[in-house]
Amino acid sequence: MSKENNTPVEKLFGSKTRTKLLGLFFENPDKSYYVREITRVIGEQINSVRRELLNLDSIGIIKNETYDNKVYYSANTKHPFCRPLIEMFSTKVDLAKDKDIRRGSWSDYTKPIKKYLKVLVVTNRQPMEEGIDLLIVGDDKTKKLSHWAEMIEKKKGKPLNYVIMSTDDFLYRQSVKDRYILDIFDMDISDIIDPDKLISGKE
């Protein structure tokens, strides 16, 4: 592409691929992507994408985490330039919210554990409030769910009170109206992921 055809934003950042990456990450600051997924989304060559990811990562604009042998990249929401970049690129993010993980976004975070996870309940537990932050239901024999929960703790930057249950245990507790389960659903719920509709009486 000739310089004459570059958009003003591309001229500002000096690279079409870099501009597309910034747009992807800062229009979706609560999402993470692996390299081949990024190339499909922005429609650029993988070598160009890798080069620009290294550039952005080296200056701290984005960050990376390895999970299940894949490197996931996301916006560094703690970088001082994060807010200006969101304002520049985002057309849908509520700028009044400073949460790293926002309501309704957990389906993106659970992609790496999709085949192990049966139910996820996310609460808005306050620091001094009793209860849990996450109820995680599924197959944790290989510790995939445990490792994922640890990754989320790092992303949030603080310890989380989470519980991991097997599917059978959850269904049994639910069937006998176990007080522990009832108390969780009495909390302020931020998000629920329930692809198999295992939660009784919930949409």
VEXPAMI-195892 format. One record per residue: residue in one letter; x negated, y negated, z negated of N, C-alpha, C, O in turn. Coordinates in steps of 0.001 Angstrom, whole numbers. Example, Ala and Ser with C-alpha at 12.3 -4.5 7.8 and 13.67 -1.06 7.14 Angstrom:
% residues 2
[rec A, [-13190, 5690, -7800], [-12300, 4500, -7800], [-13200, 3300, -7800], [-14236, 3319, -8465]]
[rec S, [-12850, 2250, -7080], [-13670, 1060, -7140], [-12900, -30, -7870], [-13409, -1138, -8039]]
This chain:
% residues 203
[rec M, [-845, 1190, 0], [0, 0, 0], [-881, -1241, 0], [-1819, -1327, -793]]
[rec S, [-603, -2191, 862], [-1384, -3409, 927], [-1025, -4308, -235], [48, -4203, -828]]
[rec K, [-1971, -5213, -547], [-1736, -6116, -1662], [-539, -7005, -1407], [153, -7412, -2340]]
[rec E, [-293, -7307, -136], [826, -8178, 197], [2163, -7564, -181], [3139, -8276, -418]]
[rec N, [2202, -6227, -237], [3455, -5547, -553], [3588, -5201, -2035], [4620, -4689, -2468]]
[rec N, [2552, -5480, -2802], [2633, -5174, -4228], [3658, -6065, -4908], [3796, -7240, -4567]]
[rec T, [4381, -5496, -5877], [5304, -6304, -6672], [4489, -7166, -7630], [3313, -6889, -7864]]
[rec P, [5103, -8208, -8185], [4381, -9040, -9161], [3857, -8242, -10352], [2758, -8494, -10844]]
[rec V, [4661, -7270, -10812], [4217, -6477, -11956], [3024, -5610, -11581], [2102, -5454, -12381]]
[rec E, [3028, -5037, -10365], [1891, -4239, -9912], [644, -5096, -9796], [-453, -4649, -10130]]
[rec K, [806, -6322, -9326], [-336, -7238, -9247], [-869, -7529, -10644], [-2080, -7614, -10846]]
[rec L, [37, -7682, -11606], [-365, -7978, -12980], [-1194, -6848, -13572], [-2214, -7092, -14215]]
[rec F, [-751, -5602, -13354], [-1427, -4466, -13962], [-2443, -3796, -13045], [-3178, -2912, -13485]]
[rec G, [-2497, -4196, -11792], [-3573, -3759, -10913], [-3447, -2380, -10310], [-4354, -1941, -9603]]
[rec S, [-2356, -1682, -10563], [-2203, -317, -10056], [-735, 58, -10030], [-17, -132, -11011]]
[rec K, [-294, 594, -8897], [1093, 1047, -8808], [1355, 2200, -9771], [2395, 2235, -10430]]
[rec T, [416, 3144, -9857], [595, 4286, -10754], [626, 3833, -12207], [1456, 4297, -12988]]
[rec R, [-273, 2930, -12566], [-303, 2422, -13938], [1005, 1720, -14282], [1539, 1883, -15379]]
[rec T, [1508, 947, -13345], [2767, 233, -13562], [3916, 1208, -13776], [4750, 1012, -14660]]
[rec K, [3956, 2266, -12958], [5015, 3263, -13097], [4917, 3991, -14435], [5933, 4291, -15062]]
[rec L, [3683, 4274, -14868], [3504, 4951, -16158], [3962, 4063, -17314], [4649, 4528, -18223]]
[rec L, [3586, 2802, -17279], [4019, 1882, -18321], [5537, 1766, -18337], [6157, 1717, -19399]]
[rec G, [6125, 1724, -17144], [7578, 1672, -17067], [8224, 2905, -17653], [9220, 2813, -18370]]
[rec L, [7652, 4074, -17346], [8196, 5335, -17871], [8118, 5375, -19394], [9101, 5684, -20067]]
[rec F, [6931, 5057, -19935], [6735, 5186, -21383], [7470, 4114, -22177], [8027, 4403, -23236]]
[rec F, [7478, 2885, -21680], [8037, 1804, -22489], [9498, 1514, -22184], [10129, 718, -22879]]
[rec E, [10041, 2149, -21155], [11491, 2152, -21008], [12089, 3285, -21835], [13273, 3278, -22174]]
[rec N, [11231, 4263, -22151], [11660, 5423, -22943], [10670, 5652, -24086], [10027, 6701, -24128]]
[rec P, [10528, 4703, -25012], [9475, 4808, -26030], [9677, 5940, -27029], [8779, 6235, -27817]]
[rec D, [10845, 6575, -27006], [11096, 7674, -27932], [10934, 9035, -27270], [11307, 10056, -27848]]
[rec K, [10380, 9055, -26064], [10217, 10315, -25340], [8738, 10622, -25118], [7898, 9722, -25106]]
[rec S, [8437, 11905, -24943], [7081, 12328, -24598], [7150, 13229, -23365], [8142, 13922, -23137]]
[rec Y, [6075, 13203, -22575], [6066, 13918, -21300], [4717, 14613, -21110], [3684, 14101, -21541]]
[rec Y, [4733, 15784, -20461], [3471, 16404, -20076], [3144, 16017, -18634], [4009, 15520, -17913]]
[rec V, [1901, 16245, -18214], [1378, 15640, -16987], [2200, 15993, -15749], [2570, 15101, -14986]]
[rec R, [2484, 17253, -15541], [3210, 17621, -14325], [4639, 17069, -14327], [5193, 16757, -13273]]
[rec E, [5219, 16954, -15503], [6537, 16335, -15615], [6457, 14869, -15209], [7338, 14356, -14518]]
[rec I, [5391, 14200, -15646], [5206, 12790, -15299], [5073, 12608, -13793], [5678, 11701, -13220]]
[rec T, [4283, 13469, -13147], [4090, 13319, -11698], [5402, 13470, -10944], [5625, 12791, -9942]]
[rec R, [6286, 14371, -11426], [7586, 14540, -10775], [8465, 13313, -10973], [9143, 12861, -10050]]
[rec V, [8441, 12784, -12189], [9332, 11664, -12509], [8947, 10400, -11759], [9816, 9705, -11232]]
[rec I, [7640, 10089, -11702], [7229, 8823, -11081], [6829, 8981, -9619], [6635, 7983, -8925]]
[rec G, [6700, 10234, -9134], [6433, 10454, -7726], [5044, 10055, -7274], [4876, 9557, -6161]]
[rec E, [4041, 10267, -8123], [2665, 9941, -7766], [1791, 11190, -7839], [2167, 12188, -8453]]
[rec Q, [612, 11122, -7199], [-296, 12260, -7163], [-885, 12532, -8545], [-1141, 11607, -9316]]
[rec I, [-1094, 13810, -8844], [-1523, 14201, -10181], [-2883, 13628, -10541], [-3101, 13274, -11700]]
[rec N, [-3817, 13523, -9583], [-5135, 12973, -9897], [-5039, 11509, -10303], [-5714, 11065, -11232]]
[rec S, [-4200, 10770, -9602], [-3987, 9363, -9931], [-3333, 9225, -11298], [-3690, 8347, -12084]]
[rec V, [-2371, 10103, -11574], [-1686, 10070, -12871], [-2660, 10383, -13997], [-2677, 9692, -15016]]
[rec R, [-3469, 11420, -13819], [-4442, 11785, -14861], [-5406, 10629, -15142], [-5702, 10326, -16298]]
[rec R, [-5888, 9995, -14085], [-6838, 8896, -14242], [-6229, 7740, -15036], [-6865, 7193, -15936]]
[rec E, [-5007, 7378, -14698], [-4371, 6258, -15393], [-3960, 6621, -16812], [-3971, 5766, -17698]]
[rec L, [-3599, 7880, -17035], [-3301, 8312, -18402], [-4535, 8183, -19293], [-4438, 7745, -20439]]
[rec L, [-5691, 8564, -18760], [-6939, 8429, -19518], [-7227, 6971, -19824], [-7651, 6636, -20930]]
[rec N, [-6996, 6090, -18834], [-7234, 4663, -19038], [-6338, 4108, -20140], [-6803, 3413, -21044]]
[rec L, [-5037, 4424, -20053], [-4086, 3898, -21031], [-4323, 4484, -22418], [-4185, 3792, -23427]]
[rec D, [-4681, 5764, -22460], [-4954, 6427, -23733], [-6204, 5844, -24383], [-6260, 5695, -25604]]
[rec S, [-7202, 5513, -23573], [-8475, 5014, -24107], [-8325, 3657, -24789], [-9103, 3326, -25684]]
[rec I, [-7337, 2876, -24377], [-7133, 1569, -25006], [-5996, 1602, -26035], [-5645, 575, -26617]]
[rec G, [-5432, 2782, -26248], [-4456, 2954, -27318], [-3037, 2548, -26994], [-2187, 2528, -27884]]
[rec I, [-2755, 2218, -25731], [-1397, 1834, -25340], [-453, 3028, -25413], [717, 2894, -25771]]
[rec I, [-989, 4209, -25065], [-219, 5439, -25193], [-988, 6383, -26111], [-2141, 6126, -26457]]
[rec K, [-342, 7473, -26500], [-988, 8466, -27348], [-679, 9850, -26801], [230, 10011, -25987]]
[rec N, [-1423, 10838, -27242], [-1167, 12194, -26778], [-1193, 13162, -27939], [-1896, 12955, -28928]]
[rec E, [-415, 14224, -27804], [-351, 15301, -28780], [-277, 16624, -28031], [394, 16725, -27003]]
[rec T, [-958, 17625, -28540], [-949, 18945, -27909], [27, 19839, -28641], [-27, 19976, -29864]]
[rec Y, [922, 20448, -27875], [1873, 21390, -28464], [2103, 22530, -27487], [2385, 22304, -26310]]
[rec D, [1981, 23762, -27983], [2227, 24951, -27164], [1381, 24927, -25893], [1866, 25240, -24805]]
[rec N, [106, 24549, -26046], [-874, 24510, -24956], [-570, 23471, -23879], [-1100, 23558, -22771]]
[rec K, [266, 22503, -24186], [528, 21398, -23268], [221, 20090, -23973], [482, 19936, -25166]]
[rec V, [-345, 19135, -23212], [-617, 17815, -23763], [549, 16904, -23409], [868, 16716, -22235]]
[rec Y, [1179, 16343, -24430], [2321, 15449, -24239], [1884, 14004, -24486], [1201, 13705, -25466]]
[rec Y, [2291, 13118, -23580], [1960, 11694, -23692], [3222, 10895, -24011], [4320, 11226, -23564]]
[rec S, [3035, 9833, -24797], [4160, 8963, -25138], [3638, 7571, -25443], [2435, 7375, -25615]]
[rec A, [4548, 6601, -25509], [4177, 5242, -25876], [3665, 5218, -27312], [4205, 5899, -28183]]
[rec N, [2631, 4439, -27548], [2146, 4239, -28913], [2957, 3109, -29534], [2648, 1933, -29339]]
[rec T, [3988, 3469, -30279], [4906, 2467, -30815], [4298, 1646, -31946], [4921, 699, -32426]]
[rec K, [3079, 2000, -32380], [2408, 1232, -33427], [1425, 218, -32839], [846, -580, -33576]]
[rec H, [1234, 243, -31516], [314, -698, -30872], [921, -2100, -30889], [2126, -2246, -30686]]
[rec P, [111, -3132, -31127], [660, -4499, -31163], [1291, -4964, -29854], [2094, -5896, -29856]]
[rec F, [939, -4329, -28736], [1531, -4705, -27451], [2809, -3930, -27150], [3426, -4133, -26104]]
[rec C, [3214, -3034, -28070], [4370, -2187, -27787], [5619, -3008, -27535], [6297, -2809, -26527]]
[rec R, [5934, -3925, -28434], [7166, -4708, -28285], [7180, -5533, -26992], [8184, -5514, -26279]]
[rec P, [6096, -6258, -26665], [6105, -6987, -25390], [6284, -6072, -24179], [6958, -6441, -23218]]
[rec L, [5681, -4876, -24222], [5818, -3952, -23087], [7240, -3412, -22992], [7770, -3252, -21892]]
[rec I, [7863, -3129, -24135], [9260, -2687, -24119], [10143, -3788, -23527], [11020, -3526, -22703]]
[rec E, [9894, -5005, -23958], [10691, -6118, -23451], [10494, -6311, -21949], [11417, -6714, -21241]]
[rec M, [9281, -6018, -21466], [8995, -6174, -20052], [9633, -5076, -19203], [10153, -5339, -18119]]
[rec F, [9585, -3837, -19710], [9983, -2702, -18882], [11363, -2135, -19186], [11978, -1515, -18319]]
[rec S, [11857, -2338, -20404], [13083, -1647, -20783], [14328, -2404, -20368], [14404, -3628, -20468]]
[rec T, [15300, -1637, -19898], [16614, -2203, -19578], [17701, -1620, -20465], [18872, -1975, -20333]]
[rec K, [17310, -706, -21386], [18344, -12, -22155], [18031, 164, -23631], [18922, 533, -24395]]
[rec V, [16782, -90, -24071], [16438, 153, -25465], [16914, -1000, -26337], [16744, -2166, -25982]]
[rec D, [17508, -671, -27472], [17948, -1664, -28431], [16726, -2214, -29151], [16133, -1536, -29990]]
[rec L, [16355, -3437, -28823], [15135, -4005, -29372], [15262, -4342, -30847], [14259, -4621, -31503]]
[rec A, [16459, -4323, -31370], [16638, -4617, -32792], [16202, -3445, -33650], [16037, -3588, -34862]]
[rec K, [16011, -2275, -33028], [15642, -1088, -33783], [14142, -874, -33686], [13572, -939, -32597]]
[rec D, [13506, -622, -34808], [12074, -376, -34833], [11766, 1078, -35155], [10661, 1397, -35593]]
[rec K, [12728, 1955, -34944], [12540, 3360, -35266], [11782, 4047, -34144], [12049, 3817, -32964]]
[rec D, [10818, 4908, -34532], [10061, 5661, -33536], [10948, 6711, -32894], [10816, 6992, -31703]]
[rec I, [11856, 7296, -33675], [12786, 8280, -33155], [14189, 7735, -33370], [14590, 7536, -34517]]
[rec R, [14935, 7492, -32329], [16217, 6821, -32426], [17369, 7812, -32346], [17213, 8950, -31902]]
[rec R, [18508, 7353, -32783], [19718, 8164, -32744], [19975, 8639, -31323], [19896, 7861, -30372]]
[rec G, [20286, 9925, -31189], [20623, 10462, -29879], [19429, 10886, -29045], [19592, 11364, -27922]]
[rec S, [18223, 10713, -29589], [17038, 10997, -28782], [16397, 12340, -29111], [15422, 12728, -28468]]
[rec W, [16926, 13052, -30097], [16253, 14259, -30577], [16246, 15373, -29549], [15392, 16257, -29616]]
[rec S, [17176, 15361, -28594], [17170, 16404, -27569], [15885, 16356, -26754], [15422, 17389, -26269]]
[rec D, [15310, 15177, -26597], [14044, 15047, -25876], [12887, 15611, -26697], [11992, 16257, -26151]]
[rec Y, [12906, 15366, -28010], [11844, 15856, -28865], [11874, 17370, -29024], [10844, 17984, -29307]]
[rec T, [13041, 17977, -28846], [13146, 19416, -29067], [12887, 20246, -27817], [12996, 21472, -27864]]
[rec K, [12549, 19611, -26705], [12276, 20367, -25470], [11228, 21464, -25677], [11420, 22574, -25180]]
[rec P, [10125, 21198, -26394], [9099, 22247, -26542], [9571, 23474, -27313], [8988, 24550, -27181]]
[rec I, [10628, 23322, -28123], [11095, 24455, -28941], [12491, 24906, -28519], [13186, 25571, -29286]]
[rec K, [12894, 24555, -27331], [14263, 24808, -26882], [14668, 26274, -27018], [15792, 26570, -27421]]
[rec K, [13763, 27189, -26685], [14144, 28607, -26708], [14124, 29213, -28113], [14594, 30333, -28312]]
[rec Y, [13582, 28474, -29088], [13544, 28972, -30466], [14617, 28324, -31343], [15013, 28885, -32364]]
[rec L, [15078, 27155, -30942], [15971, 26364, -31779], [17434, 26666, -31495], [17858, 26680, -30339]]
[rec K, [18204, 26907, -32546], [19646, 27132, -32417], [20453, 25936, -32899], [21468, 25581, -32299]]
[rec V, [20001, 25318, -33984], [20704, 24158, -34536], [19671, 23199, -35113], [18703, 23621, -35744]]
[rec L, [19884, 21911, -34891], [19106, 20888, -35570], [20075, 19838, -36106], [20883, 19282, -35362]]
[rec V, [19982, 19579, -37396], [20777, 18520, -38024], [19803, 17485, -38575], [18918, 17806, -39368]]
[rec V, [19979, 16244, -38143], [19111, 15144, -38563], [19938, 14193, -39424], [21002, 13740, -39003]]
[rec T, [19460, 13893, -40611], [20201, 13003, -41501], [19516, 11636, -41597], [18366, 11461, -41193]]
[rec N, [20256, 10692, -42139], [19702, 9364, -42419], [19381, 9236, -43907], [19680, 8215, -44527]]
[rec R, [18785, 10250, -44462], [18471, 10245, -45896], [17584, 9060, -46252], [16572, 8811, -45597]]
[rec Q, [17971, 8335, -47291], [17181, 7215, -47775], [16090, 7718, -48723], [16219, 8807, -49282]]
[rec P, [15008, 6933, -48914], [13842, 7409, -49681], [14164, 7985, -51052], [13558, 8979, -51453]]
[rec M, [15098, 7391, -51780], [15397, 7863, -53133], [16621, 8784, -53176], [17068, 9177, -54254]]
[rec E, [17148, 9116, -52031], [18363, 9944, -51960], [18011, 11428, -51968], [17025, 11844, -51359]]
[rec E, [18823, 12220, -52661], [18642, 13665, -52632], [19089, 14218, -51286], [19843, 13576, -50554]]
[rec G, [18610, 15421, -50971], [18993, 16041, -49708], [17795, 16246, -48799], [16648, 16201, -49242]]
[rec I, [18073, 16472, -47524], [17012, 16773, -46577], [17064, 15811, -45395], [18073, 15152, -45144]]
[rec D, [15955, 15753, -44688], [15886, 14959, -43458], [16262, 15794, -42234], [16928, 15304, -41322]]
[rec L, [15831, 17057, -42221], [16077, 17921, -41079], [16506, 19311, -41536], [15879, 19903, -42415]]
[rec L, [17564, 19824, -40943], [17913, 21232, -41058], [17604, 21867, -39709], [18188, 21500, -38690]]
[rec I, [16684, 22821, -39714], [16219, 23462, -38479], [16623, 24927, -38540], [16220, 25649, -39452]]
[rec V, [17416, 25365, -37574], [17901, 26748, -37556], [17389, 27436, -36297], [17533, 26917, -35190]]
[rec G, [16793, 28606, -36479], [16334, 29342, -35309], [15281, 30376, -35654], [15102, 30735, -36818]]
[rec D, [14593, 30847, -34640], [13598, 31905, -34778], [12224, 31295, -35026], [11631, 30695, -34129]]
[rec D, [11725, 31451, -36249], [10413, 30878, -36594], [9368, 31959, -36848], [8392, 31732, -37563]]
[rec K, [9578, 33140, -36258], [8626, 34236, -36488], [7225, 33882, -36003], [6235, 34307, -36599]]
[rec T, [7140, 33115, -34938], [5829, 32725, -34400], [5384, 31363, -34932], [4357, 30836, -34502]]
[rec K, [6146, 30791, -35862], [5846, 29496, -36483], [5937, 28317, -35512], [5386, 27248, -35774]]
[rec K, [6628, 28516, -34403], [6807, 27418, -33455], [7610, 26280, -34084], [7283, 25106, -33907]]
[rec L, [8655, 26637, -34816], [9489, 25611, -35438], [8732, 24886, -36544], [8866, 23672, -36700]]
[rec S, [7940, 25623, -37307], [7145, 25008, -38378], [6138, 24022, -37811], [5986, 22914, -38326]]
[rec H, [5451, 24427, -36750], [4462, 23546, -36126], [5137, 22312, -35531], [4593, 21209, -35586]]
[rec W, [6315, 22505, -34968], [7055, 21377, -34401], [7432, 20384, -35501], [7299, 19174, -35321]]
[rec A, [7898, 20893, -36628], [8275, 20023, -37740], [7067, 19226, -38237], [7194, 18051, -38581]]
[rec E, [5911, 19861, -38273], [4689, 19157, -38682], [4342, 18057, -37678], [3887, 16981, -38064]]
[rec M, [4558, 18332, -36391], [4301, 17325, -35358], [5233, 16123, -35547], [4813, 14976, -35388]]
[rec I, [6498, 16391, -35887], [7455, 15305, -36097], [7061, 14477, -37320], [7209, 13255, -37315]]
[rec E, [6562, 15135, -38365], [6082, 14397, -39533], [4974, 13431, -39152], [4956, 12286, -39603]]
[rec K, [4046, 13898, -38317], [2950, 13025, -37875], [3485, 11865, -37044], [3021, 10732, -37169]]
[rec K, [4455, 12159, -36203], [5027, 11117, -35353], [5752, 10064, -36189], [5688, 8870, -35894]]
[rec K, [6441, 10522, -37234], [7146, 9598, -38115], [6199, 8873, -39067], [6516, 7804, -39588]]
[rec G, [5026, 9479, -39283], [4041, 8855, -40159], [4351, 8971, -41634], [3867, 8176, -42439]]
[rec K, [5161, 9968, -41996], [5487, 10163, -43407], [5979, 11596, -43593], [6421, 12232, -42636]]
[rec P, [5903, 12111, -44838], [6412, 13461, -45092], [7925, 13511, -44897], [8633, 12550, -45197]]
[rec L, [8406, 14633, -44393], [9837, 14844, -44215], [10275, 16027, -45063], [9551, 17011, -45209]]
[rec N, [11451, 15912, -45607], [12031, 17024, -46355], [12859, 17843, -45367], [13988, 17476, -45039]]
[rec Y, [12292, 18952, -44895], [13004, 19760, -43910], [13117, 21201, -44382], [12314, 21690, -45178]]
[rec V, [14149, 21863, -43859], [14412, 23264, -44190], [14554, 24040, -42891], [15253, 23605, -41975]]
[rec I, [13896, 25180, -42811], [14012, 26061, -41646], [14734, 27328, -42079], [14291, 28020, -42996]]
[rec M, [15851, 27629, -41417], [16652, 28822, -41710], [16725, 29711, -40486], [16693, 29238, -39350]]
[rec S, [16824, 31007, -40736], [17115, 31916, -39633], [18568, 31716, -39213], [19382, 31212, -39985]]
[rec T, [18880, 32110, -37997], [20249, 31958, -37502], [21228, 32771, -38346], [22318, 32294, -38663]]
[rec D, [20846, 33993, -38712], [21731, 34845, -39516], [22008, 34232, -40882], [23140, 34254, -41364]]
[rec D, [20970, 33686, -41500], [21135, 33065, -42815], [22074, 31863, -42725], [22954, 31689, -43568]]
[rec F, [21880, 31037, -41698], [22732, 29858, -41520], [24187, 30259, -41308], [25087, 29687, -41924]]
[rec L, [24421, 31241, -40437], [25791, 31655, -40152], [26458, 32262, -41382], [27649, 32053, -41614]]
[rec Y, [25692, 33009, -42165], [26260, 33590, -43382], [26619, 32483, -44378], [27726, 32464, -44915]]
[rec R, [25694, 31578, -44619], [25939, 30486, -45556], [27150, 29660, -45127], [27956, 29228, -45952]]
[rec Q, [27254, 29459, -43835], [28373, 28686, -43318], [29687, 29444, -43530], [30702, 28842, -43878]]
[rec S, [29667, 30754, -43322], [30889, 31553, -43420], [31427, 31611, -44849], [32638, 31700, -45056]]
[rec V, [30517, 31559, -45847], [30952, 31627, -47246], [31065, 30231, -47859], [31247, 30086, -49068]]
[rec K, [30955, 29213, -47015], [31052, 27813, -47466], [30045, 27522, -48577], [30375, 26965, -49624]]
[rec D, [28813, 27920, -48306], [27717, 27706, -49241], [27580, 26214, -49562], [27576, 25378, -48658]]
[rec R, [27468, 25889, -50845], [27423, 24496, -51286], [26246, 23741, -50656], [26379, 22566, -50315]]
[rec Y, [25113, 24399, -50503], [23932, 23746, -49929], [24228, 23245, -48517], [23883, 22115, -48170]]
[rec I, [24866, 24087, -47703], [25209, 23706, -46336], [26259, 22599, -46340], [26156, 21641, -45573]]
[rec L, [27257, 22727, -47192], [28303, 21703, -47262], [27723, 20350, -47656], [28134, 19318, -47125]]
[rec D, [26766, 20352, -48590], [26147, 19097, -49025], [25378, 18432, -47882], [25361, 17206, -47772]]
[rec I, [24750, 19235, -47041], [24019, 18665, -45905], [24979, 17929, -44980], [24694, 16818, -44534]]
[rec F, [26116, 18553, -44694], [27061, 17934, -43761], [27863, 16797, -44406], [28579, 16067, -43720]]
[rec D, [27737, 16657, -45715], [28334, 15498, -46382], [27421, 14277, -46310], [27844, 13165, -46626]]
[rec M, [26183, 14479, -45899], [25238, 13370, -45781], [25541, 12540, -44539], [26337, 12940, -43689]]
[rec D, [24903, 11389, -44448], [25004, 10545, -43251], [24199, 11217, -42143], [22970, 11254, -42207]]
[rec I, [24884, 11749, -41125], [24236, 12503, -40051], [23849, 11570, -38911], [24673, 10817, -38394]]
[rec S, [22584, 11637, -38533], [22085, 10813, -37429], [22255, 11519, -36094], [22623, 10885, -35105]]
[rec D, [21994, 12824, -36049], [22056, 13562, -34786], [22255, 15044, -35073], [21802, 15561, -36094]]
[rec I, [22938, 15714, -34160], [23140, 17159, -34243], [22867, 17761, -32872], [23392, 17299, -31859]]
[rec I, [22045, 18788, -32858], [21839, 19571, -31640], [22360, 20973, -31926], [21872, 21652, -32830]]
[rec D, [23347, 21400, -31156], [24037, 22668, -31410], [24463, 23270, -30066], [25658, 23365, -29784]]
[rec P, [23490, 23677, -29234], [23816, 24109, -27864], [24746, 25305, -27785], [25512, 25424, -26829]]
[rec D, [24695, 26203, -28779], [25541, 27401, -28762], [26806, 27249, -29588], [27538, 28218, -29789]]
[rec K, [27071, 26032, -30070], [28280, 25748, -30857], [28393, 26663, -32067], [29420, 27305, -32284]]
[rec L, [27321, 26710, -32849], [27303, 27574, -34032], [27877, 26886, -35264], [28201, 27547, -36251]]
[rec I, [28001, 25581, -35214], [28476, 24852, -36379], [29995, 24831, -36390], [30622, 24275, -35489]]
[rec S, [30580, 25432, -37402], [32037, 25498, -37493], [32632, 24125, -37759], [32159, 23378, -38615]]
[rec G, [33680, 23807, -37008], [34396, 22572, -37258], [33684, 21322, -36824], [34113, 20217, -37155]]
[rec K, [32563, 21479, -36061], [31837, 20315, -35583], [31862, 20295, -34068], [31874, 21343, -33421]]
[rec E, [31868, 19067, -33493], [31817, 18940, -32031], [30416, 19215, -31565], [30143, 19163, -30365]]
